[in-house]
């Protein structure tokens, strides 16, 4: 038998264990204790976005009236995986009221926030502020627009080089769509080519149109896709348009029109991991709203067709909510009904190429006589769908549909709400790379103060694919162990003799690891011939843990 070390039995045992935490024994499931209190309040509180950071923390972006300065300010709040709420902090200053915040992340977790803030002349100035993967704000705030013309509705994208592409609307006559690209230091990167008829950064076609609601999606390669609404002044009929900024900073000055029936409202878009952009919106046909979808290719080309996802014989009662998973597949969720009473939570699936999955329009009856009002769905990488909705009695309900569209029937949903009050917000859903799911909504407590509730679905981590070096010398002090984990956290690696015949003192090594593949150097001092047991215990930020044990044989 050759000298060395090898895996005699892979995954001899793999079990989940509960680790102690500050709250006692942590358990998988929904955690409902992160009600953000008196620091958030006011009738104008608006939740803009919820994202799960790489460390599993839910980051909330919202605007609220600052009672001290009397200004509306942009704020961030964080809810940690263990349900603990971090005190909110400000993004904007008190020089003027701020509005229209938008947020983006790159693939490494770095992000940027843009917003419009009034100056002394009461003109909106577009400002940009970057933050780290842990949500720590950069001290520098960059003014993107001049402040000479009122600027609103900003959007931002980050590419793989740290370049921020910002688009916004300026209140000229008619309203214009302006774009700038900024490097990490905040310096402008010139766009070209320059059209003789207009600046290269103005995408509105002519004086006969007015633009609004721009959305920017930047790819890691450096290219960006921009989507916006364009309205003809004479007909007031809006259409959806798109253009592309190439990797070489060249601008396509001939925007493409997205084929659409009568656009009404609710435009929403998300970029897939491959760089395509999925759109959904509400159209108006025959007096009824319909949910329509379209996908812009990775090269920025408009689709040849735009499928209708909803049933033409029923009426859509709420704005559609879009969710895209890592493969590019999507789920669109809305409330559908007949007549004046909303009745059914409905979702439709799209393939990784954006095509409608025939027959996927599964209807989930909310199980409440008052009906449903708003709904949201979250598509996991495995294909299952988490569904949340609010009914007329202001309860938030929840259920799960499998990848085969098998969902819990009528009456077997969960009511997530614990605090008493008027739960009047549509749930905003977010998921992280480690599988963390969060749902956040607004509710009105006693005294008419509005607050947030964030539910965090905690799942146990998993450890797999344990690999060791092919050979290990008897006097070697340490060796490398490789393994894969679904979550990051603290890993405790222990090696000990598996039988009494092996006289080896138990040795342990602790290391911080991230989700995905990890390589850790662990203690093997004094290793001799025999059978050993190596145990990996991984504890995540929520206090949940996984144990993986593998048996090893060392020969000399």
Backbone torsions as a table, in degrees:
resi	resn	phi	psi	omega
1	UNK	NA	137.0	-175.2
2	UNK	-72.2	153.1	177.0
3	UNK	-73.5	145.3	175.5
4	UNK	141.2	-161.9	-176.7
5	UNK	-131.8	138.5	178.2
6	UNK	-149.9	165.5	-178.8
7	UNK	-86.7	111.3	-180.0
8	UNK	-80.4	-31.0	179.7
9	UNK	-148.1	112.3	-178.1
10	UNK	-81.5	133.2	177.3
11	UNK	55.5	55.0	176.6
12	UNK	-56.4	-41.2	174.6
13	UNK	-148.8	142.0	176.6
14	UNK	-142.2	113.2	-175.7
15	UNK	-140.3	152.9	176.2
16	UNK	-89.0	136.6	177.0
17	UNK	-126.0	154.3	-179.4
18	UNK	-95.1	128.8	-178.8
19	UNK	-104.1	145.4	178.3
20	UNK	-68.7	148.3	177.0
21	UNK	-140.0	-178.0	-178.8
22	UNK	-63.7	-20.6	-177.9
23	UNK	-101.8	11.3	-174.5
24	UNK	99.2	-158.4	-178.5
25	UNK	-69.2	121.1	179.5
26	UNK	-78.6	140.2	-179.8
27	UNK	-130.1	149.4	175.6
28	UNK	-65.3	157.0	176.8
29	UNK	124.8	-175.7	-178.0
30	UNK	-75.1	134.2	177.2
31	UNK	-110.4	119.1	-174.9
32	UNK	-120.6	73.3	178.0
33	UNK	-141.9	3.1	-174.8
34	UNK	-95.9	62.1	175.0
35	UNK	-86.8	117.5	-179.1
36	UNK	-81.2	128.1	-165.2
37	UNK	-92.4	-133.1	-166.4
38	UNK	-65.4	-15.5	178.7
39	UNK	-71.8	-13.3	175.9
40	UNK	-119.4	124.7	-180.0
41	UNK	-177.3	161.9	-179.5
42	UNK	121.4	149.7	-175.6
43	UNK	-70.1	-16.4	-176.6
44	UNK	-100.8	10.5	178.2
45	UNK	-62.4	127.1	-178.3
46	UNK	-132.7	121.4	176.0
47	UNK	-82.5	122.5	-176.3
48	UNK	-96.7	-44.3	-173.2
49	UNK	-155.2	149.9	171.3
50	UNK	-131.5	128.0	179.1
51	UNK	-132.2	149.5	173.8
52	UNK	-99.5	119.0	-179.5
53	UNK	-74.2	165.5	180.0
54	UNK	-56.2	-26.6	-179.9
55	UNK	-87.5	7.9	177.6
56	UNK	88.9	-2.7	179.0
57	UNK	-79.0	135.6	175.1
58	UNK	-85.4	124.3	-178.5
59	UNK	-106.6	121.9	-178.6
60	UNK	-105.9	130.2	175.5
61	UNK	-111.1	127.4	-177.3
62	UNK	-153.6	165.5	171.6
63	UNK	-118.6	150.9	-171.8
64	UNK	-158.0	156.1	178.0
65	UNK	-81.3	122.1	177.5
66	UNK	-81.6	113.4	-175.8
67	UNK	-67.0	-21.7	-179.0
68	UNK	-78.7	-51.9	-176.7
69	UNK	-89.0	-17.7	-176.0
70	UNK	76.0	8.5	-179.3
71	UNK	-103.2	148.2	170.5
72	UNK	-78.3	125.0	-174.5
73	UNK	-125.2	153.7	177.3
74	UNK	-87.4	133.2	-177.3
75	UNK	-130.2	161.2	172.9
76	UNK	-126.8	137.0	170.7
77	UNK	-127.4	150.5	179.6
78	UNK	-126.3	140.4	174.8
79	UNK	-120.0	115.9	-176.3
80	UNK	-74.4	162.2	-178.1
81	UNK	-57.8	-25.6	179.2
82	UNK	-85.2	6.7	177.4
83	UNK	89.6	-1.7	-178.9
84	UNK	-78.7	130.8	-179.7
85	UNK	-91.8	128.2	176.3
86	UNK	-85.1	139.4	-178.8
87	UNK	-56.2	131.0	-178.5
88	UNK	-60.7	151.1	177.5
89	UNK	-134.7	157.6	-171.9
90	UNK	-86.8	143.8	170.9
91	UNK	-97.3	-45.9	-179.5
92	UNK	-95.1	158.7	179.7
93	UNK	-94.6	-167.8	-175.8
94	UNK	-101.3	15.0	-178.7
95	UNK	-71.3	-19.0	178.6
96	UNK	-176.3	161.5	179.3
97	UNK	-67.6	140.7	-177.8
98	UNK	-114.1	152.7	-178.4
99	UNK	-155.0	177.3	173.8
100	UNK	54.9	45.4	179.3
101	UNK	-70.3	146.5	174.8
102	UNK	-141.3	151.8	-172.9
103	UNK	-136.5	152.1	175.9
104	UNK	-148.5	160.1	177.3
105	UNK	-132.4	150.0	169.1
106	UNK	-96.6	-176.8	-173.8
107	UNK	-70.9	-17.7	179.7
108	UNK	-90.3	-6.3	-179.8
109	UNK	100.9	-10.2	173.5
110	UNK	-67.2	150.4	-176.4
111	UNK	-142.5	174.5	177.8
112	UNK	-146.8	145.7	176.8
113	UNK	-122.1	134.6	173.3
114	UNK	-120.3	151.9	178.5
115	UNK	-159.6	167.3	176.9
116	UNK	-107.2	130.2	-179.0
117	UNK	-130.2	132.2	-178.4
118	UNK	-69.4	138.0	175.2
119	UNK	-99.7	-170.4	-176.7
120	UNK	-66.0	-21.8	177.8
121	UNK	-91.5	8.9	-178.8
122	UNK	62.5	28.6	174.7
123	UNK	-102.2	138.3	178.3
124	UNK	-72.7	129.5	176.0
125	UNK	-112.4	127.7	177.9
126	UNK	-78.0	125.5	-179.8
127	UNK	-123.0	150.9	-177.8
128	UNK	-127.9	137.6	176.8
129	UNK	-140.0	128.9	-178.2
130	UNK	-93.8	161.7	176.4
131	UNK	-147.9	162.4	-175.7
132	UNK	-85.7	171.9	177.4
133	UNK	-59.7	-18.2	177.1
134	UNK	-94.5	4.7	178.5
135	UNK	85.5	11.8	179.4
136	UNK	-81.0	123.0	-176.0
137	UNK	-74.2	141.8	170.7
138	UNK	-68.6	142.2	-178.2
139	UNK	-68.7	-21.1	-175.3
140	UNK	-92.9	130.2	172.2
141	UNK	-109.4	126.3	-176.0
142	UNK	-101.8	126.0	172.7
143	UNK	-81.1	118.9	-174.5
144	UNK	-92.0	-41.5	-179.8
145	UNK	-97.8	168.6	-172.4
146	UNK	-76.0	-30.1	-175.0
147	UNK	87.5	-1.4	178.7
148	UNK	-81.5	-30.1	177.9
149	UNK	-120.4	139.5	-179.2
150	UNK	-59.8	122.6	-176.8
151	UNK	-119.5	130.5	-177.3
152	UNK	-141.3	-179.0	173.6
153	UNK	53.4	50.2	-179.1
154	UNK	-75.5	156.2	172.1
155	UNK	-142.9	154.8	-175.1
156	UNK	-144.1	148.2	173.0
157	UNK	-133.8	149.1	178.2
158	UNK	-119.2	129.3	177.3
159	UNK	-94.9	-174.1	-176.6
160	UNK	-74.3	-5.0	-179.6
161	UNK	-107.1	5.8	-179.2
162	UNK	84.0	6.1	179.3
163	UNK	-79.3	130.6	178.5
164	UNK	-100.7	124.0	173.6
165	UNK	-101.5	119.6	-175.5
166	UNK	-117.1	133.2	175.2
167	UNK	-125.7	145.6	179.0
168	UNK	-155.4	174.1	-179.8
169	UNK	-109.5	130.4	175.0
170	UNK	-108.0	138.9	-172.2
171	UNK	-82.1	55.4	172.0
172	UNK	-83.9	-171.2	178.8
173	UNK	-121.3	104.0	-2.1
174	UNK	-80.2	177.5	-178.7
175	UNK	-62.2	136.4	-176.0
176	UNK	-111.7	150.8	174.5
177	UNK	-99.8	119.8	-176.5
178	UNK	-115.9	144.7	-179.7
179	UNK	-133.2	140.9	172.4
180	UNK	-136.2	153.4	173.4
181	UNK	-120.3	132.0	-175.3
182	UNK	-124.4	137.7	175.8
183	UNK	-79.5	-178.2	-175.3
184	UNK	-63.8	-24.4	178.8
185	UNK	-86.0	-4.7	-179.7
186	UNK	93.2	3.0	179.0
187	UNK	-79.9	143.2	-178.3
188	UNK	-75.1	137.6	173.8
189	UNK	-100.8	117.3	-176.4
190	UNK	-59.8	141.2	175.5
191	UNK	-103.1	149.3	178.0
192	UNK	-155.2	172.8	-3.2
193	UNK	-74.4	164.0	-179.6
194	UNK	-95.8	124.6	179.1
195	UNK	-80.1	137.6	178.1
196	UNK	-61.5	-27.6	-175.0
197	UNK	-80.7	-22.8	-175.7
198	UNK	-163.3	167.7	176.9
199	UNK	-68.1	149.6	-178.3
200	UNK	-64.7	-17.1	-177.1
201	UNK	-93.5	-0.7	-178.6
202	UNK	-104.4	116.7	-174.0
203	UNK	-99.6	-5.5	177.7
204	UNK	-67.1	137.8	-167.8
205	UNK	-68.3	-43.4	-176.6
206	UNK	-162.2	-176.1	179.5
207	UNK	-71.3	-6.6	-178.7
208	UNK	-88.7	-1.5	-177.4
209	UNK	-125.3	160.5	175.6
210	UNK	-133.5	137.3	-175.1
211	UNK	-109.9	154.8	179.3
212	UNK	-158.5	167.7	172.2
213	UNK	51.0	56.1	177.4
214	UNK	-71.3	148.4	175.5
215	UNK	-132.5	130.8	-177.1
216	UNK	-115.1	134.9	177.7
217	UNK	-132.6	111.8	-177.7
218	UNK	-102.4	136.7	179.1
219	UNK	-93.9	160.7	179.0
220	UNK	-61.1	-27.0	-177.9
221	UNK	-71.2	-19.4	-177.5
222	UNK	114.2	-16.3	177.8
223	UNK	-78.8	156.1	179.3
224	UNK	-136.7	143.2	172.3
225	UNK	-108.1	132.7	179.2
226	UNK	-119.2	132.2	179.5
227	UNK	-123.4	141.7	178.1
228	UNK	-156.9	170.4	174.4
229	UNK	-99.3	137.4	179.7
230	UNK	-127.0	126.8	-175.0
231	UNK	-118.4	128.3	175.2
232	UNK	-74.7	131.2	-175.9
233	UNK	-64.7	-33.7	-175.3
234	UNK	-78.9	-33.3	-177.1
235	UNK	-105.0	-17.6	-176.6
236	UNK	58.8	24.0	179.8
237	UNK	-94.5	114.6	-179.0
238	UNK	-80.2	148.6	172.9
239	UNK	-133.6	160.4	-180.0
240	UNK	-98.7	130.2	-179.6
241	UNK	-126.8	158.9	-179.8
242	UNK	-145.8	149.4	173.3
243	UNK	-144.9	173.8	-173.3
244	UNK	-130.9	136.8	167.1
245	UNK	-103.0	121.4	-174.9
246	UNK	-77.0	174.1	177.8
247	UNK	-63.0	-24.7	179.5
248	UNK	-91.8	17.6	177.9
249	UNK	65.8	21.4	175.4
250	UNK	-90.9	141.2	-175.0
251	UNK	-106.8	132.1	172.9
252	UNK	-80.7	107.3	-176.0
253	UNK	-87.6	11.6	175.3
254	UNK	-117.1	81.9	-176.8
255	UNK	-59.8	144.7	177.6
256	UNK	-92.9	143.5	178.0
257	UNK	-93.3	133.3	175.2
258	UNK	-80.6	124.0	178.3
259	UNK	-58.8	126.6	-176.8
260	UNK	-152.3	149.8	168.5
261	UNK	-78.0	-160.8	-176.8
262	UNK	-65.6	109.1	178.6
263	UNK	-69.5	139.2	179.5
264	UNK	-119.3	-58.3	-175.3
265	UNK	-170.4	-179.5	168.7
266	UNK	75.7	25.6	179.8
267	UNK	-61.4	128.1	179.1
268	UNK	-140.6	144.2	-176.7
269	UNK	-148.1	148.3	174.7
270	UNK	-142.3	146.5	178.7
271	UNK	-94.6	138.1	176.3
272	UNK	-79.9	168.0	179.1
273	UNK	-62.3	-26.9	-179.3
274	UNK	-82.5	-11.1	178.1
275	UNK	103.8	1.3	173.0
276	UNK	-77.6	160.4	-179.4
277	UNK	-121.3	119.7	178.8
278	UNK	-94.4	129.6	179.5
279	UNK	-115.5	146.8	167.3
280	UNK	-139.7	151.9	177.9
281	UNK	-163.0	174.4	176.0
282	UNK	-103.5	129.9	171.8
283	UNK	-109.3	164.4	-179.9
284	UNK	-117.6	118.4	-177.0
285	UNK	-139.7	121.9	177.9
286	UNK	62.4	28.2	-179.8
287	UNK	85.9	-7.2	179.4
288	UNK	-112.7	145.6	173.8
289	UNK	-80.5	141.1	176.6
290	UNK	-127.4	147.9	177.4
291	UNK	-89.9	126.1	-176.8
292	UNK	-122.8	145.8	-179.0
293	UNK	-129.4	150.9	175.5
294	UNK	-153.5	149.7	177.9
295	UNK	-126.6	124.4	174.8
296	UNK	-85.5	133.2	-175.1
297	UNK	-68.7	169.0	178.4
298	UNK	-62.7	-25.0	177.9
299	UNK	-86.1	-0.4	177.5
300	UNK	91.2	11.1	-178.4
301	UNK	-86.3	140.3	177.5
302	UNK	-71.3	150.3	-178.6
303	UNK	-73.4	157.1	178.9
304	UNK	-78.9	-21.2	-179.3
305	UNK	-144.6	156.5	178.5
306	UNK	-130.0	102.1	-176.3
307	UNK	-72.9	146.1	171.7
308	UNK	-89.2	129.6	-176.1
309	UNK	-93.9	-24.8	-176.1
310	UNK	-93.9	166.9	-178.6
311	UNK	-84.0	128.7	-176.5
312	UNK	-66.3	-18.9	-177.3
313	UNK	-88.0	-7.5	178.4
314	UNK	-119.0	170.9	-177.0
315	UNK	-113.2	133.7	176.1
316	UNK	-78.3	129.1	-173.4
317	UNK	-106.0	-4.9	179.8
318	UNK	-147.3	161.1	178.0
319	UNK	-66.5	141.6	179.6
320	UNK	-70.3	148.1	176.5
321	UNK	-118.0	127.4	-174.4
322	UNK	-103.8	138.1	174.2
323	UNK	-136.2	132.0	-178.8
324	UNK	-123.3	134.8	178.8
325	UNK	-98.6	-174.7	-172.5
326	UNK	-64.9	-26.7	-178.9
327	UNK	-84.0	-9.1	-177.6
328	UNK	97.6	-6.8	174.3
329	UNK	-68.2	156.5	-174.7
330	UNK	-139.9	158.0	171.7
331	UNK	-131.7	134.8	177.1
332	UNK	-116.0	128.8	-174.6
333	UNK	-121.8	140.5	177.0
334	UNK	-157.3	174.4	174.9
335	UNK	-103.0	127.0	-177.4
336	UNK	-117.8	150.4	179.4
337	UNK	-165.8	173.6	177.1
338	UNK	-118.6	130.1	-179.2
339	UNK	80.3	-151.5	-172.7
340	UNK	-86.7	-15.2	-174.4
341	UNK	-101.2	118.9	174.5
342	UNK	-61.0	142.4	-173.5
343	UNK	-135.9	-39.2	-168.0
344	UNK	-128.1	135.3	170.4
345	UNK	-81.4	125.0	-173.1
346	UNK	-128.2	144.3	173.8
347	UNK	-139.4	154.9	179.0
348	UNK	-134.2	140.2	-178.7
349	UNK	-96.2	148.5	171.8
350	UNK	-123.6	144.6	179.5
351	UNK	-74.3	176.6	179.8
352	UNK	-65.6	-14.7	176.4
353	UNK	-98.9	-1.9	178.0
354	UNK	95.0	2.5	179.9
355	UNK	-79.5	146.9	178.7
356	UNK	-70.0	133.8	174.7
357	UNK	-82.8	113.5	-175.3
358	UNK	-61.8	131.1	177.6
359	UNK	81.2	10.2	-176.2
360	UNK	-90.0	0.1	-177.2
361	UNK	-74.7	65.8	-177.8
362	UNK	-72.5	138.0	179.0
363	UNK	-107.3	130.0	179.7
364	UNK	-110.5	110.0	179.7
365	UNK	-72.0	129.4	-172.7
366	UNK	-71.3	-15.8	177.7
367	UNK	73.5	26.8	179.6
368	UNK	-134.5	131.2	-175.7
369	UNK	-65.4	-20.0	-179.9
370	UNK	-81.3	-9.6	179.3
371	UNK	83.1	177.9	-179.2
372	UNK	-108.8	151.4	-177.1
373	UNK	-114.6	-52.0	178.2
374	UNK	-132.9	154.3	-178.0
375	UNK	-147.2	154.3	176.2
376	UNK	-146.4	145.5	179.0
377	UNK	-128.4	148.1	-179.7
378	UNK	-127.1	121.6	-177.5
379	UNK	-93.6	124.1	178.6
380	UNK	-85.5	168.5	178.6
381	UNK	-68.4	-20.5	177.8
382	UNK	-84.5	-9.4	178.7
383	UNK	101.9	-7.8	176.9
384	UNK	-75.3	157.8	-176.2
385	UNK	-124.4	126.2	172.2
386	UNK	-94.0	124.9	-175.7
387	UNK	-114.6	131.3	177.7
388	UNK	-126.1	143.1	175.7
389	UNK	-153.1	160.6	177.5
390	UNK	-116.7	136.1	179.1
391	UNK	-105.8	-178.4	-174.5
392	UNK	-70.0	-17.0	176.1
393	UNK	-92.7	15.5	174.2
394	UNK	59.2	37.6	170.4
395	UNK	-100.1	148.6	174.3
396	UNK	-99.9	124.5	-178.3
397	UNK	-113.8	160.8	-174.5
398	UNK	-149.5	141.4	169.7
399	UNK	-153.9	172.7	-178.2
400	UNK	-128.4	136.5	173.6
401	UNK	-110.9	137.5	-178.9
402	UNK	-74.9	175.1	178.3
403	UNK	-64.4	-18.1	177.4
404	UNK	-97.4	13.1	178.7
405	UNK	64.0	32.0	172.3
406	UNK	-96.5	117.2	-176.2
407	UNK	-126.2	163.2	-179.6
408	UNK	-64.0	132.4	-175.7
409	UNK	-73.2	180.0	-179.6
410	UNK	-47.3	128.0	174.9
411	UNK	91.4	-9.2	-177.1
412	UNK	-106.7	27.3	175.7
413	UNK	-88.1	172.0	177.8
414	UNK	-110.0	142.6	172.0
415	UNK	-98.5	115.0	-171.2
416	UNK	-84.7	-16.0	-170.7
417	UNK	-76.4	132.1	173.7
418	UNK	-110.9	-51.7	-179.2
419	UNK	-67.3	146.4	175.9
420	UNK	-83.3	145.9	-178.5
421	UNK	151.7	-178.7	-178.7
422	UNK	-92.2	105.8	-178.9
423	UNK	-89.8	95.9	-169.0
424	UNK	-116.1	13.3	-178.9
425	UNK	-106.6	148.0	173.2
426	UNK	-72.8	130.7	179.3
427	UNK	-59.9	131.1	173.9
428	UNK	-102.9	121.6	-171.5
429	UNK	-104.9	150.1	177.8
430	UNK	-149.3	150.6	176.4
431	UNK	-139.1	152.9	-179.6
432	UNK	-112.4	170.6	-179.5
433	UNK	-63.3	-23.6	-178.8
434	UNK	-90.5	5.8	178.7
435	UNK	93.4	-2.2	177.3
436	UNK	-62.3	133.8	177.5
437	UNK	-121.5	136.1	175.3
438	UNK	-133.1	147.7	176.1
439	UNK	-129.2	128.7	-176.4
440	UNK	-130.6	138.3	175.5
441	UNK	-149.7	168.0	178.3
442	UNK	-94.4	146.4	170.4
443	UNK	-143.8	156.5	-178.9
444	UNK	-103.7	117.7	-178.8
445	UNK	-92.6	-173.4	178.0
446	UNK	-59.4	141.4	-178.2
447	UNK	83.4	11.7	176.6
448	UNK	63.1	21.6	177.2
449	UNK	-86.8	127.9	-179.2
450	UNK	-89.3	138.6	-179.1
451	UNK	-138.6	171.6	176.5
452	UNK	-102.9	146.4	165.2
453	UNK	-119.3	129.3	175.6
454	UNK	-119.0	122.4	174.2
455	UNK	-99.1	131.7	178.1
456	UNK	-116.4	122.5	175.7
457	UNK	-89.4	111.3	-176.9
458	UNK	-96.4	125.0	177.8
459	UNK	-115.5	146.3	-179.5
460	UNK	-71.7	143.7	177.1
461	UNK	-72.2	165.4	176.0
462	UNK	-133.2	141.3	178.2
463	UNK	-117.3	133.8	-177.9
464	UNK	-150.5	178.4	174.0
465	UNK	52.5	53.2	179.0
466	UNK	-78.2	128.4	-179.2
467	UNK	-133.1	143.0	179.6
468	UNK	-122.6	167.6	177.1
469	UNK	-65.7	152.8	-178.3
470	UNK	-66.2	-33.6	-179.9
471	UNK	-134.3	148.1	178.9
472	UNK	-145.2	118.8	-178.6
473	UNK	-73.7	150.1	-174.2
474	UNK	-63.2	-30.8	-178.0
475	UNK	-99.1	9.8	-179.0
476	UNK	-68.9	132.7	-175.3
477	UNK	-78.4	-31.5	-179.3
478	UNK	-152.3	166.8	-179.9
479	UNK	-149.2	167.0	-179.9
480	UNK	-97.5	137.3	173.2
481	UNK	-121.9	135.1	179.5
482	UNK	-116.5	139.2	176.9
483	UNK	-155.8	165.5	-179.8
484	UNK	-116.2	137.1	178.7
485	UNK	-133.5	148.0	179.7
486	UNK	-79.0	-16.9	179.3
487	UNK	-138.3	158.5	172.5
488	UNK	-87.7	169.8	178.9
489	UNK	158.2	-152.9	179.6
490	UNK	-104.2	124.0	-178.9
491	UNK	-107.9	128.3	174.7
492	UNK	-109.1	116.4	-177.3
493	UNK	-108.7	122.0	-176.9
494	UNK	-123.2	134.5	175.3
495	UNK	-121.9	132.9	-178.7
496	UNK	-151.0	157.7	178.0
497	UNK	-64.3	137.2	-178.0
498	UNK	-88.0	-6.4	178.6
499	UNK	-145.6	165.1	-177.7
500	UNK	-67.6	-22.0	-178.2
501	UNK	-71.4	-17.4	179.9
502	UNK	-95.4	109.4	179.2
503	UNK	-92.7	85.7	-178.6
504	UNK	-135.0	122.9	179.5
505	UNK	-67.2	131.8	179.9
506	UNK	-57.2	130.2	-179.3
507	UNK	-125.8	142.4	-177.9
508	UNK	-131.0	150.3	176.1
509	UNK	-136.5	134.8	178.1
510	UNK	-114.9	137.9	-178.4
511	UNK	-148.9	148.0	173.5
512	UNK	-86.2	131.0	-178.0
513	UNK	-128.8	157.8	174.8
514	UNK	-102.7	168.2	176.2
515	UNK	-66.9	153.1	-177.3
516	UNK	97.6	-150.2	-177.0
517	UNK	-82.6	134.9	179.5
518	UNK	-131.1	146.4	174.2
519	UNK	-124.4	123.4	-175.8
520	UNK	-126.9	136.8	174.7
521	UNK	-88.8	119.0	-176.3
522	UNK	-119.4	160.4	-171.3
523	UNK	-77.5	122.9	176.4
524	UNK	-127.2	20.1	-177.7
525	UNK	-58.7	129.6	177.6
526	UNK	85.7	11.0	-179.3
527	UNK	-64.0	132.3	178.2
528	UNK	-126.4	177.5	-179.8
529	UNK	-61.8	136.9	177.8
530	UNK	150.7	-171.5	-179.6
531	UNK	-103.0	134.6	-176.5
532	UNK	-127.5	156.8	175.3
533	UNK	-119.1	120.7	177.5
534	UNK	-107.7	125.3	-177.7
535	UNK	-119.2	130.5	174.9
536	UNK	-110.7	121.6	174.5
537	UNK	-114.6	115.0	-179.1
538	UNK	-108.0	123.9	177.9
539	UNK	-114.3	123.0	-178.5
540	UNK	-87.2	-177.3	-174.5
541	UNK	-67.0	-21.6	-179.8
542	UNK	-87.6	-4.1	-178.6
543	UNK	90.9	4.9	176.4
544	UNK	-87.0	147.3	-174.0
545	UNK	-136.7	161.3	174.2
546	UNK	-133.2	144.7	178.4
547	UNK	-120.9	129.8	177.9
548	UNK	-126.4	123.7	-178.5
549	UNK	-120.1	133.0	-179.3
550	UNK	-132.4	136.1	179.3
551	UNK	-91.8	137.6	-178.7
552	UNK	-124.6	150.2	174.0
553	UNK	-123.1	127.2	178.6
554	UNK	-109.4	127.3	177.5
555	UNK	-117.9	155.7	-178.6
556	UNK	-131.7	NA	NA
